[in-house]
Amino acid sequence: MNAETQTVIRARYAETDAMGVVHHATYPIWFELGRSDLMRALGLPYSEVERRGYYLMLSGLNVRYHRAVRYDEEVTLHTRTAEVRSRTVNFSYELRRGEELLATGETHHIATDRQYRPARMPDDVLALLRGEG
């Protein structure tokens, strides 16, 4: 079972380019917003992960753009955990306007300690990320 959440986003003017389209570099920022919302919904805000001595460092990012998002449009970002292992977690994203698919993506993260060495996440954190909590 994977954990999942939805985040409603309204495209801000500052996120658009000269054509009035949301700039491609905005999508990873929106992914971070969705990831943070998911972690909070699981009862595990990222600030708590850091307090416990771990970082979830980004090790990979992929975005596929299907349709444009324009200024002031309201879209919904669906974020879920795609794969959870003892030292890694992958998140997947779908950005939609109603039923219309606008973008998909994924981020890959490796858990490290405060010295940036790969570290095994605690069992309770793994369970929450898997949606078992």
N, C-alpha and C positions, 0 to 999 in steps of 0.2 A: 504494500500500500504506500502510495506517495502522498506527501503533504502538498496542499495546493491552496492558493488564494487568488483573489482578484483585486486589482487596483484601478480605480477610475482616474484618468488623466485628462486634463484639458490643455491642449497645446498652447503654450504661451508665445507671444510675439517674438521674444528674445530667442526662442528655439527654432525660428524659421530662417530660411535663406532669402536671397533677393527675389526668388520666385514665389515666396509665400508658402513654401513647403518646409515641413520640419526637417532640419538638417540631419544628415546621416549620423553625425557624432552624438546626437541627442539620445539615440536608442539605447546605447549602453548605460547612460545615466538613468533612463527610465527602467532598465533592467535592475539596476541597483536599488531603485525605489521599490520595485516589486519584491526583490529579494529581502529587503529590510522589512517590508510589510509582512511577508511570509514568516520570517523569523519571529517577529513580534506576535503574530497570530499563534505561533507554536508555543508561546510562553518563553521564548529564548531570544530576546533581543540581542543584536550583535554586540552591544555594549557589555552584556553579561558574558558572552563568549570571551571577549577580551579580558574582562575582570577575572575570569577563571584561568587566564594565562595562555590563551590560544588566539591565533589569527587564522582567518580563512583567506589565504592569499590567492589572488587571481592567477591562474596558470594557462587559461585559454578563453577565447571569446569568439563567437561566431554570430553574425547577423545576416539574415536574408530578407531583403526588402521586396514586398509583393505589390503594395499600393501606397500611394502618397497619403500623408496626413498633413492637413493644412491648419493654419492659424485658427484657434478658437474651437476646433473640433474636439468633441469628447470621445475618447477611446477607452477601451478596457484592456488592461494587461493581465493575462492569466500566467501566473508563475507557479511552478511546481518543482519538487525535487525529482530529478530524473534517475539519479544513481547515487547511492550513499555507501561508501566503504569506510574502513576504519580510519584512513588518513585523507580521503578525498570525498568531495561532494560535487555533483553536477546539478545545475538548475536548467530548466527549459522554460521558454517564454513564447507566448502567442499574443500578439497585439491585434485586437479586433475592433471594428466599428460595426456594432450589431453582430451579425453573422459573418460579415466580410473580413477575411484574413488580410491583414496589412503587413505584418512582419513576423518572423519567427527567429528564434535564436537560442543560444545556450552559452552558459559560462561554466568553466571548470575551476575548481578551487582545491588547494592542498592545505591541510591543517598543519600549522607550525607552532612551535613554542615561541617564547619571546626572543629567543636567539635566532629565530628563523630556520630552525632545524625541523624537518618533518616530524610530526607527532601524532600519536593515536588519539582520537577524540574519545572522551569518556562515554561509557555505555549509555548513560541517560541522554546525552546529546545526540548520539547516533539514533536512539529510539525516537526522539522527537523529530529529527530530520526525516526519518522514515515514515512519520505519521503514526507511530505506534504509541505516542505519549498521551 
